[in-house]
Structure formats: C-alpha cells, structure tokens
C-alpha cells in the first residue's frame, strides 16, 4: 500500500475511510475481513496457458499436460495468462465499484492484487512494456502497476470504433463485437519486445485474444496477460 499524503491524512481525520464492500470504518478501502474472503488463485492446478482451473491432474490427457480442453483447440498468441482470483463475491463487488462507480480509491488495493500474482508467475520474465485494453479504469491500473514495478507503460493500443458491452453477449457475438476495433499507435514499437497486458476480468477471452492479435501484428517477442479476476 502506498503511503498517504498529508492531504489524504487530513481528509481521513474529517471523513474516515470505509471499506468499499461492507461499509465499516477501515484504514484501507478494503477491510481485512472482506479481503480474507477473496481467495488467491496462486498455486492452484490450472491450465498452463490461460489459467483456467483444472479439476484433477489425472482426469484426461489434456489435464496431464496441464492444458485445458479449450486451449488445446483455440489458437492464442500469448504465452501465459494468470488472474489473481475468481470473479465472484467480494472480488466482483470491488471490481464493479472501481469500474462502474469510479471508486478509484480502490486502485492501490487492486494493483496490490495484480502485483501479488505477477511476482508469483512473471517476475522472472524480461518484460519490456506494460500495456492494457483501452479504458479509463484499466489505464489507471496499468499505469499504477507499471510505476510500482519500474516497467514503462507504453499506451500503444487505441480503440478505433465503438462496441457494445461484452457482458450479456454470447461467445460468437463477443468475437464479432470486438473484431478490428483496436490498432497500434506505432506499429514498430513492439518489435521483438516482451509485452505484459493488464485487464480487469477474463470472461471468454475474446477481448484479450483480439488485443493479442493486434499486438502480434507488430512482431513482438512474448505476450503475457495479467488480470484481476477470471469468470471461471
């Protein structure tokens, strides 16, 4: 957690901060009790590519290889994706408040979650740039994460057309909705560079797959994906 400024300290004296989930007065915007309800996905048995949880190591050939059935048939252009937690309970609540209610005071809590899973799975990788799916809330997360870890935040991905919200759309509709809606500002900026892309939630993977396709057009080295939560 970042140290508070004197201004923030004085504000807290006048109006003490409260937990964004339960509403109780708390020194942080997510109290200890509500934080403990969020279970990290570190060290769980999961697909080595997309991070999907696998029920048992010896159930079938795919799981023996730590690859889910979806990744055995889907053509992804990223090396590894990992999420901090499942998109449910208190994790879902704070992401929705950050994303839709614009309670950006939660940013340090969420960046802390991203950092935790990053250190577990990506710390040994040579990451050249951090980037993100274009959006106000994702930009705040990616910029804060990049600053914390001393990695340049490139902001080389732009959205070039409006899309419908992905929530509520089927898998095929999601793919069509997001197709060709992004581009690179500088087509050469990622040449032979390793990129870490940050987003809030992995649901079907359609948006991040499209982002990886666009990044891939710039001839990068490796592409890694890091999200706060995954749908399943």
Secondary structure, 3 states (H helix, E strand, C coil): CCCCCHHHHHHHHHCCCECCCCCCECCCCCCHHHHHCCCCCCCCCECCCCCCECCCCCCCHHHHCCCCHHHHHCCCCCCEEEEEEECCHHHHHHHHHHHCCCCHHHHHHHHHHHHHHHHHHCCCCCCCEEEECCCHHHHHHHHHHHHHHCCEECCCEEECCCCCCCCCCCHHHHHHHHCCCEEECCCCCCCCCCEEEEEEEECCCHHHHHHHHHHHCCCCCCEEEEEEEECC
